Structures are given as C-alpha cells and as structure tokens.
Amino acid sequence: MQKKVLLEIIETVVGLRSESNRIEVKKAAAGCPKILDTLSSFSNQCDGGIVLFGIDESKDFEVCGVYDAADLQRKIAEQCLQMEPEVKAFCTVCDYNGKTVVCAEIPEIENFQKPCFYKGAGRLRGSFVRVGDSDRQMTEYEVYSYEAFRKKIEDELRPVERADASELRTPALKDFKKRLAIAKPNMASLDQHRIFQLLGFVTGANPTVAGLFMFAAYPQGYFPQLCITAVSVCGTQMSCTGKIGERFLDNRRIEGTIRQMHDDAVAFVKRNMKLRTVIDEATGKRKDVPEYPVIAIREIVMNALVHRDYSIHTDNCPITIRMFSDRIEIENPGGLYGRNTIKTLGEYGADTRNPYLANALEIIGETENRYSGIPTIRNAMAAAHLKEPLFESVHGVFRVTLFNEIVADENFDELAQSVLEFCSVPRSRNELSARFGERITIAYLMAKYVAPMIEKGLLKYTIPEKPKSKNQRYVRK
C-alpha cells in the first residue's frame, strides 16, 4: 500500500473513531496481539481487509504506535502460517505524528479455497466472517456451503426415502419424455428407469429431490418450506402499513414443481407491479410499460429456483420475493457457489450448484444453461432506463434487487441533457423551439429527442389524454 493512502486511512479511522467491515485496529504497544479470527474473516470476505497496528481503540482511537515494527511483522507472519490455507499479509510501515503504525493488508482468498480457518481450532470452530466491525464465527451451514463445492456434494440427488418412484408418474413426466425424444434421442431410447438414473431423478427405488421438484404432483408434501413466499407492501420497509393498517397489499405462498412455482411467481410480480403509460409522439397511441422488465423477473426467479441450495441445511428456508414501493428483492438460500464472485457474474461459464436440475430444465426449454441470465437481467434493466440491478451474496444467501428508479441514459448527448434540464418545469413546443431553435429544427428535436424521452419515461405530458393538444407541455419526471 502506498504510504500516502495509508495515512489517509489512518486519518479517516481516527477522525471517525470507528472500525468498519474492512478495517480492524489493534493497540500493539507492548506486543503483537492475536489476530487469528480477523485473518480468517478478512480472508473469507469480498475484497479482504486491513489491520492497523498502533491505534488504541480503548483510548478513543488514539495513535499510540507499535512496540517494534520489525518484530511485529514477524509475529504477524507467524500467525498467518497458522491458517488454512496460509494467509499472505502485505505489511506497510509509516510514521504518523511521530508514532509508528503498521498496516497488514489481508487479501480475499479464492472461493474454492474457503473457508480460511485457524488450524488450531479446526474448520468448524476456526472459521470466521466479518459482520460490521467485528468477527463472528461461521455457522455450520456457512462452512458446509464451501465444503459442498470442494467435495462435489450433489444435494439435488439426495434420495427422498418417504417417497417412491410412482410420485414421478404425472402429466409433467409425459411432457418431459416428448421433449427428451427431440433433445436427446439416444437417451430417450433407453428404458425409463435407466433414464431416471442418468438424469438424477431417482436413486435406487426412491426419487431424488431433483425428481420430485421436476415432476411430483405436490413436492411440498415432503418439503413444506421448499417453496416461494411472496409479499407486496405499501412502503419501502416490511414494517410499513397501508391507510387502514394493512401489512401486505398481497401475500402468497407459492408451491408446486419448479416450473409451476416459476410461472406463479412471475404472475405474482406482474399482478403487483405498476404500469407506466407512455404515448407515441408519432402515432398518438398509448402504451403500457411495466414497472420492471418481465424478462428480468423471469430470469431472476428461475435462477433462484435452479441455483438455490437443496441441502438438508436449507430444508426450512423458502425463496422470498419482497415487493416495495421503490424496489423488488428476490432472495434464495445458498450464496454464490464455487469460483463465482459478484464481480464476475455473467462474464464466463460459472460453476453450477445443481447441474442435474439445470440439465432437465434445459431439455424442456425453460433454461438455456448458457450462463446468459445475468447479462439478460442487466441488459433488460438498461434498456428500460432503470437503475443498475444489485447482486449480493452474504452469509449463505443470494439476493437480487431491482429498482424502479428511472435514470438518464449515460449515452445521451449534451443536447438531450439540456432538454431534460430545461423541462424541469413544464415547457411548450414553442418554448422548446425558442430555446433550441438555433441549433436544431423543432421537428427534429421532437422526433429524435422529446418523443424517445417520453417513451423511456424521462419526460411526460401534462395532458396525456391529448398528446397533440395546442396547450400540451412537456415536463421532466
């Protein structure tokens, strides 16, 4: 780390008198403190973190300096060797108002190496995560979620011992067989039990979790919580209530196979999201534009169903859909899997938590299994001129948030931005002509700038029912 940057960090910490999720302070005036928990938590979190030695939190974040910078760095290195995998700390020494401060940068390790833990305590007791400004021991499930990738545990293939293969003989299976004959004719020629084995639908005489959720008439009879809970609330928080005290505008428990849950969940969102009415400047026709792109909703819901964790640790954890006045959140159990990171989502072929389910849904045409979902979501939101979607993977949960805030196109030229600013108050066609007539004809301005901005929801009519009215004004939304 550059010393200039380090001094700025010290200034910030001392000024705020606070640690953070990426910064830990230690006194280190009389010796090297134990930082094993912090080495684990920073190594396990996105972008790692830094430990500042020579700052006394108990004395209101006073810079006290370290006892011996050289010995301190040796002791830090010794603790790093006690971790699995071993941590590589990058140390920087600087002088701050006559006091020596040592900074140890702890990089994030690769997902497939996680969790990083203290060898002396073991994987379960020695693995930590950063929560706010403190280190918390990982839960058994958080540790398992990393183990599942390393050991290639296939939770979708676990047998459901209370059920037998007759549960799969439904109309959904008949439809699947027809599609299989087209998609994989060689496999379709095998006997049914062999097909079921190869595709992961049965283990011995019992259906698997994948088999049940592809074909069973009522999978929730065996797994009541492997469903979707969906709510729509009035405001921006779950605690908000309506005019008569109602907690939810809509509240549904969505059950069935993966295909059924997907279709019902998309229908729930469509039913509860608003529509914007825009009018084509050329034709004068009204057109309803959904609050969120439906294609993005479809992709997010299918991803949640296909990539959720189906292990015993999450049998009581449904997928959740929460619709607020300013956003929609869709959350599924199971954070990012394998080598995937938030930064690389959609950039290349990702590790798949449930490959058998993904393969079965590809056969019936529900998924492409080509890792195009994330780019599709981003492109749909950009095309609708909505704020960037937010993807989060925190403590065993993956969450996608879509915002309904309309933003100006970054590719708008200077004239378009000027039109938007000018229309911060209602403006007539004549006013627009007077303001921009020297640069461009009013006909071209209306056709190439004003009309597209109305279509995108950036501008609106003051008299929407009469778009060609002589009293029409245009105002920024």
N, C-alpha and C positions, 0 to 999 in steps of 0.2 A: 504494500500500500504506500502511496506517496505520502510523505510527511505532512504536506500541506493539507491533504484530505483528512489525515488522521487528526490534525489539530482542529479542523472544522468539526469533526465528530465529537472530540472532547469538549469543545465549546458548547455544542448543542446539548450534550448529556448534562454538563454542569449547569447550563442555563435552564434546562427543563427540570433538572433534579429528578430524573426518571430513567429507568431502563426501558427496554422495548422487546418485541419478539425477536429482534435481530441483534440486540446489544445487551451484554451482561457485564457488570462491573465487579471487580474484586479489589480488596484492600492491598494485600501482598506487601505490607510494610515490614513484616517480621518473618516472612517465609512464603513458600508457594502454596496457595490454597488448593483444595481438591476441586477439580472441575469435571469429574468423570460424567456426571449427569448432563452437564451442559455440552460436553463433547458429543455425547450421544444425541441430544435433542437438536443441536445445530446441524450435525451430520445428516439427520433424518428429515430436516425441513427444507423446503424450496429455497434455494439461494444461500443456505447456510447462515452463518452469523459471525459476530466478533466478540471477543472477551477483552475488556480493557482492565489491565492491572495497574494499580496505583491510585485508585479512586475509592474513597471511603464512603459507602452508602450511609452508614450509621451516623456520619457527621455531615449530613445534608450534602452529600456528593462532593466533599472537599477533595482536592487533588493532593494526596499525601506522598506520592512517589513510591517506588518499589525498593525492596531491601538490596537487591543485587540483580541487575538486568541480565547478566550473562548466566548466572546460576538459575534464575527464574526460567529462562528459555530452555535450559537443560531439563529442568523438572517438568516443564510443560511437555516436552518431547517424550519424557519417560511415561507420563500419563497417556499420551497418545498411543504409545505402544501397547498399553493395556486394553485397548479397544479392539473389537472385531466387527468389521475389518479395521486395520490400523488407520488412525487418523493422521493426516498430514496438515499440521498447523503452520501457517506462514506468519512469522513474527516481524513486527516493526517497532523500533525504539525511537522515542522522540523526547525532547525537553519541553516541558510546559511550565512556564514561570519558575524555572529553576528546579523543577521536580521531574524525575524520570518516569515516563509512562510507557508501558509495553502493551502492544496490541497483538493479539493472536487471532488471525482470520481462520475460521473453520469452514471449509467448503462442504457443500452438499455432496453426498456420495450418490452413485448411480442407483436407480430404483431397484434393480435386480440384486444389489448388494444389501439392501436394507432388510431389517433394521440394524443400525450400528448400535452395539451394546458393550457394556463393561464386562470383560471376560470373567472377572471375579464373582460377579453376581449371576451370570448366566443370561441367556437370551430373553427369558420372560421377565425377570426381575431387573435386568440391567439395561433395558431399552426405554428411552425417554422421548417425549415430544415437547415442543415449546408451546406454551399456552400463555399469551400475553407476555409478561416479563418474568415468568417462572418456568421451571421444568417439571413436567408431570410424567409419571411412569405410564408406559403404554399399557393399554388393556390387553387382555388375552386375544381379543379379536383383532386389534390393530397389529399385533405381532403375527397372528395367523395369516392376515391378508397378504403380508410379504412372503410368508412361508409357502403359501399356496402356489405362487408363481415359481419360486425356486424349486419346489418339489413336484411341480406339474400336477397338483391335485385337481381332479376334474369333478367338482361338486355337482355339476349338472347331471353326472352319470351315477350319482348315488341311488341305490335301489330303494323303492318305497315298499317296505315289507308288508304293510297292511293291505296293499292292492295287488291285483293280478292283471295279466295281460288283457283280460276281457275289457278293462277300463278304456283301452285304446280303440275299441271297435265302435267308432262313431262316424257320422257323416263327414267329419273333418278328415278322418283317415282315408275314406274313399276318394275325396278330392285330392288328397296328397298323392295317392297311388297314380291317379291320372297324370298329375304334373310330373311325378317321378319318371313315368314312362317316356315323357318327352325330354326331360332334362338329363336323365341318366338311364338310357335304355338297357345297358348291360347290367346295371344293378337291379333294375326292375324285373329282369328275367329270373332272378333268384327267388327261392321260397321266402315267404313272408317273415318267418322267424329270423332267418339269416339277414334279411334286410334290416329288421328291427335292431339286431345286434350291431351291424356295421354302422348304422346311423345313430346309435346310442339311445334308442328308445326303450330297450329292455336290458336287464342283467339277470341271466338265468330265467326264472319264471316270473320275475317282478318287473313292473315298469319302472323306469327311472324318472327323476324329476323332469328331465327334458321331455320324455314321452308323455307324461301327464299334462304338462303345460302346452304341448302341441295338440293333443287330441282328446283328452278326457272331457266328459260332459260337465264335470264340476271339480276341477283341481283343488279348489279351496276346501273341499271336504276333507282333504288330507293336510293342507297347509292353509289354515284360515287367514293368516296375515300376509301371505304372498299375493297381494292384490294391489290396487291403487286407491288411495284416499285422496279425494279432490274437494277443495273448498274454494268459494269465491267470497271475499269480504269487502266491506264498504270502503275502507281507507287504505292506508299504507302499512298497517300493522295488524297482527292477528287479534289484538285487543280492541280494535276499532268496532264500533257498533253503528247500526243504522238509525233512522229517525225514530223508530218505535222500539229501539233497543235490540233489534235482531243481530245476532252474532254473525250469521252467514247469509249471503244472498242465495247461495246454492251449496249443497253439501251432499256428496255422493261417495259411496263405496263401490268401486268398480271391480268386478270379478269375471272369471272365465278363463279361456285359453289366452295365450299371448295375443293372437290375432283379435279375439273379442275384446280384450282389455285395451288394446291399441285403438281400435275403432271407437269404442265407447269413450275413451279418454279424450280423443280428438274431438268427438261430438260435444263433450262437456265444455271444452275450451271454446269451441266455436259458438256454443249457446250463450256463453257468459262474457265473451269479449265484445267490445263496442264496434260499431261501423262508422267510418268517416264517409260522408257523401261529398264527392267532387263532381264538377261539371266540366265537360269537354268544351273548351273555348270555341273549337271549330264547329261542333255539331250541336252544342247546347244540351246534350243528353246528360242525365245524372248517372253516376256510377258509385256503387258502394264499395269501399275499400276496407278490408278487415283491419282491426287494431294491430294484429300481429300476422305475419305471413303464415298461412296454414301449412305450407310445405315445411317450414321450420318447426312448427309444433309437431307434425307427423314424425320428422326425423328425431327430435329430442325424445318423444315418448317411446319410439321403437328402440332407440339406443338405450334408454333406461331399462326397458324390459329385457333386451338381449344381453346387456353388459352388467346388469345388477349381479350382486353376489348371491348365489343359491346355496351357500354353505349352511350348516346347522346353526352357525353363529347369528345368522340373519333371518331365521325362520319366522321371527316375530316382528320383522321390520318391513312394512309396506313401502312402495314407491309413493311419494307425495306430490301433489300438484296444488300450489297455492296461488290464487289469482288476487292481486291487489289492484288498487286504482292506478298505480304507476308502473306495475311490473307483474311478471308471472315467473314463479320459481318452480322448477321441476327437479326433484331430488331422488336419487336412488341409493340404496345401501351398496357399498363397495366403491372405494375410491379408484383412482387410476391404477391400472393393472400393468405389471411387468415393467418394461422400459419406457412406457409412456410418460410424458410430462405435459404440463399445461402449455408450455412454450412450443412443444412440437405437435400438438393436437392437429390432426388432419394433414400433416406435412408428408407423412410416409406411412407405409404399412405398419399397423400397430399390433401389439400382442393382444390376442382375444381371450377373454376370460372364459367364455362359453362357446367354443368353436362348433360343437355339435348343434346347438340351437341356431347359431348363425348360419350353418350349412343348411339346416332344414328349412329355415325361413327364406333362404336364397332359392331353394328348389321351388317353393310355392310363389315366388315373386314378390315377397314382402320386403326383402332387403337385397342390396347388390353385393354386399360383402366385399366392397372395393375401397373401403375407408373414405367414402365421399361424403359422409354425413355431416361432419363438422364444416367443411368448406361450403356445403349446401346451406347450412344454417347461417353462416356468416354472409354469404352472397345474398341470401333472401332478405336479411335484415338491412344490408347495404342498399339493395335495390328499392326497398321500401323507405329509405332515408331515415331509418331508425338507429338509435344509439347502438354501439357495438354490444353483442351479447357477452355476458360474463360467465366464464367457466371456472369452477372451483373444485378442488379435491382436498378435503380437510377431514382428518381423523376418521377415515373409513367411509366417507360419504362423498358422492359426486353430485354437484349442483350446477344447473344451467339457469341463468336469469336473463330474461328478455325484458327490455324496457320499451315503453310505448312513446318515449320522448322522440320527437322528430328533430333531426339535426340537418343543418345545411350541408349540401354536397361539397366535399373538400375540393372537387374539381370545378366548382362554379368559378367563372372568371370574375374579374373585378367589377364588370358591369352588373352581373347578376347580384353580387353582394350589395352594390349601390342601390339596386332596385328594392331589395329586401329592406335595407335601412331606410330608404325614402318612404316605404309603405308601412313604417312603424305606426303611422296614423292613416286612416282611410284616404286613398287618393283616387281621383277620377282619371279617365283616359286622357282628358285634356291636360291634366296636371302632369301626368307621365310624359306626355308629348312635349310640354314646355320644359320639363326638367332634362329630358334625354334626347330631344329632337335634333339637336345639333350633331349628335354622334351616330344616330340610327333612326330609321323611319319608324313611325308609330306602329305600322302594320307588322313590321319585322319584330319589333320589341314585344308586341302582344303575342305573336305566334311562337317565337323562339325563346322567350323568357317568361312572360307572365303566365301564359297557358300551362307550360310544363311545371311551373312552381305551384299553380293551383292544383294540378294533377297530383303532385307529390305532397300536397298538404302544407306547403311552406307559406302560401298565400291563400286567402279565402275571399269570397264575395261578401259584400254587405247585404246584397239582395239575392240570395242563392236561388230563389224560385224564379227569378227573371234575369238570367245571366246577360241578356243583351239590352237591358234597360238603360235609358239615357242617364238615369240617376245612379247607375252602378258605380261602386267604389271597390277598391282592392286594398286589403289590409293584411299585414303580416300576422300569422297565427301566434 
